[in-house]
């Protein structure tokens, strides 16, 4: 039996990103062809793992899975096979095989992301703010690190990888704020227990109308921290080529608008799902082009904020 070609796997990955993330799809078009294809390949693997863990189809219709241990075992086995250079037979995992081989992607990053899927499959809940940040790293911050490697950043360049991680952290915190109601319907909550206790919200009751004002306060906390990570991430763009920095800055603006909209809507943030319009996406793409051209002036080399949570090493 003939195995799918690289071109066929890239085409499947392109379809996956078009279905799963219009925002990432739009930003990825700003990359050069090789980087763009590798970004699609990486996305396809991340999306497939996430769908297996959440019982979803391209990020839609979160559900409780009946066989979490089996799903985690499948994710781990196919990921390890792909990293070992073996043909897996699943287009998304073969996408990982290709991008890992072409970029020398550190296996640790892939394993760190799989750890995030383990947390979700085991119905993990954060107790503290530090727990929340560790979770955000495992499901999104490390994706920022992998994307940086795809864009040509040296895997040993910790300073630039920290900024890339910050962008993933910003995205995830904004997504958590936006998806509080959807996660609740799926039986999940990513608000730290300590925050809920602080606001005197009983366990499992945060979506009830009497607590909506307090929930808006916690969502504001999430989006404020997301903005801090976003600002830090922008400071890493002078280390990137022009087209890569353009894509990163466009994505930062597009996803950042999600957090800003949640904060602006206050108690009504969950009446309708927050989205970014096509017009707004195009606006950010245009604006980000100018930012990328002036990135060295806009984002001078300053130390990263020591108060921001820092990804694990080793």
N, C-alpha and C positions, 0 to 999 in steps of 0.2 A: 504494500500500500504506500502510495506517495505521501510524504509528509508535507504539511503546509509550508509554503515559502515564507521568508521574512516579509515580503510584500503583502502576502495574504494575512499574516498575523497583524501587521501594521494596520491594514484596512479594517480588520475586526476591532482593533483597539480604537481606531478613529470612530467607529460606530458606537462603541461603548461610551466614550467621552461625550459624544453628541447627545446620547440618551441620558447620561448620568449627571453631567455638570455643564450647563450652558455657559456659566461664568468661566470655568477653567478652559473650556473649549475655545471661547473667544480670546482669552489671554494667550493661549498656546499658539495661536496663529501668528503671533508676533515673533516667535522664534525663527531662526533659520531652519531649513528643512530637516537636517539631521537631528538637531536638538528637539524640534517639534515632534518628530516621529518617536524619539526616545521618551519624551514626556508622555505621549499617548500610550506607549507600551507600559511605562511605569504605572500610569493611571489605571490601565485595564487590570493589572494585577491587584492593585489596592482595592479597586471597586469590586472585583470578584471575591476577594477575601471578606470584605465588608458585607457583601450580600449574603455570603455563606453564614457569617456570624449573626446577622440580623434577620435572616429569613426574608430578605428583600429582593426586589428586582430593580437593579440600577438605582438603589437608594430610596425606593418608594415602598410604602406599605410595610412599616416596621412590624414584626410579629415575634412572638416567643417561640423559639425552636424547641422541638421535642427531643433532639439528640445532640446536645451541645458538645459532649465529650467526643463523639464521632466526628463532628464537624471540625473541631479544633485539631484532631488527629489528622484529618484530611488536609487541612490548611498547612500544617507543619510538614507533613510528608511530601506534599507536592512542592512546597517552597524549598525544602532541602534538596529535592531532586533538581529543581530548576537552577539553584545556586551551584550545584555540582556539575552543571552543564548537560544534564540528561534531558532528552525530549520527554515531556510530560504527557502530551496528548490533549491537554486543556489549553485553548488559545491564550487565556490570561496568564497562566503559569509559564507557558512557553514565551510569552512576552517578557516576563521577568528574566527568564534564561537569556534572552537576547540582550536586553538592556544591561544586565549584570556583566555579561561577557564584554560588551562594547565599551563600558565605562569603568570597569574594575570597581564596581559598587561594593562597599564593605558589607559582608554578610551580616555583621552586627546590626546594621540599620534594618535589614529585612527582619531579623529575629526580634528586634525591639518593636517593630510594628505588629508582628504576630502576637507578641505579649499583650498588646492593646486589645486584640481580638479575644484573647483569653479572658481578659477582665470583663468584657461585655458578655461573653458566653457563660461566665460564672456569676452573672448578675451582681457584679461588684458595684459598691456605692462608695463615694468619697466621704471620709469622716472629717477631714480638715482641708484647708485651702491648699496646703502642700500636696495632699492626695490628689486634688483636682488638677494641679499643674502636672503632676507625674502622669496622670491619665492623658491629659492633653498632649504631652510629649509622645506617648506611646501610640496615639491614634492620629496625630497630625504634625507635631513638631518634628518627628523623625522623618516624615514625608518631606518636609522642607529641606532637611539635610540631604535626602536622596535626590531631590530635585536639583539642589546645588551641584551635586556630583554630576548629574546628567548635563548640567550647564557648563561643566568643565572645571569646577572648583576642585582643588586638590583635597582628597579625603583627609589629609593631615592638617589642613588649614582650619584649625578650631575656631579662630576668631570669625571668619566668614561663615562657617557652618553654624555658629551660635546665632548670627543674624538671620540665617535661613530658617533655623528652628523657630526663631521669634515670629516669623511670618506664619508658620503653621500653627503656633500657639494662638496668635491673633485670630486666625480663621476659626479655630475650634471653639474658643471662648465665645465668639460672636454666634456661631452655630448653636451652641448650647443655650445661649440666651434666647435665640429665635425659636428653638425647638422644644422648649420646656413643656408645652401642652402636648405636642406630638409624642415626646418621650414618655410623658405620663400615661398616655393611652396605650403605649407599648409596654408599660410596667417598669419604666426606668426613670431614674432621677439622678442628675449629675450635680445638683446643688449640694455642697458639703453639709453634713449633719450639723456641724458647728454653726454654720450660718443660719440654718433653720431654727436651731435652739435659740440663738441670739435674737431672732426675730419672733420668737414664741409661736412658731408654726408647728402644729402637731405632725408627726410622721404621716406621709401619704396624703396630707390635706392641703398642700400648697396651691393646688388649682381651684380650691373652693372659693366662691365669691367673697367671703369675709376676709380672705387673706390676699386679695388681689393687689392692694396697695403695697403690702409688705413684699410681695413677689416682685413688683416693679422696682423696689429698692434693690433687691438682690440682682435683678437683671441689669440695673444700672451699674452695679459693682462689677459684673462680668464684662460689660461693654467698655467700662472705663479701663479695665486692665487689658482688654483686647486692644484698645487704642494705644496704650503704652507699648505693647509688644509690636504693634504695627509701626509705630514711630522708630523703634529700635531696628526693625527689619529694613526700613528704608535706608538706614545708614550703611547697610552692607552693599548697596547697589554699585558704588564706585568700583568695587572689586570685580564686577561682572562686565562682559562685553555689552555693547550698546543694545543689541536686540534682546538679550537676556534681561538686562535691567529694565528695558521698556515693558517686557511681559510681566516682570515681577511688580513693577510699580502700578501697572494697570490692574493686576490681580489684587494688589493691596487696596487700591481705591474701590474696586468693585465689591470685594468682600467686606471692606471696612464700612461701606454704606449699609450693609445688613445690620451691623452693630449700632450704627448711628440711628437707623430707622427704629430699631427696637427701643433704644433709649428715648427717642422723641415721642413714640407712641405711649409710653408709660403703661398704665393699667390696661390699655387696649392693644398691647403688642401682640396678643395671641387671638384677637378676634378673627384675623385673617393672616395667613402665612406671609411673612415679609419676603419680598423678592426684589431683585434689581431689574429694572426695565431694560429693554434693548437700547433705548435711547440713552439711558444712563451709562450702560456699558460702553457704548460708542463714545460718549463724552469722556469717560475715564481713559479709554484707549488714546484719544487725541491728547488729553491733558498729560498722560504719562509719557507720551513721546517727547514733549517739551521738558518734562522733569528728567527724563533719561539723558537728554542732550546736556543738561546743566547739572547732572548728578554730583559731580565733584565739588561744585560750588554750593549746591543746596545741602549736601550731606558731607561736611568736612570730617576728617578722621578724628573722632572723639571717642573716649573710652565708653564701653557699654555700661549702662546704668547698673551699678552693683546691687541695687535693690530688686532688680528683676530676677525672677526664678531662672536658674541656669540648668541646662540639660545635663544628664549624667555622662560621665566620661568612662572609658574603659569597657 
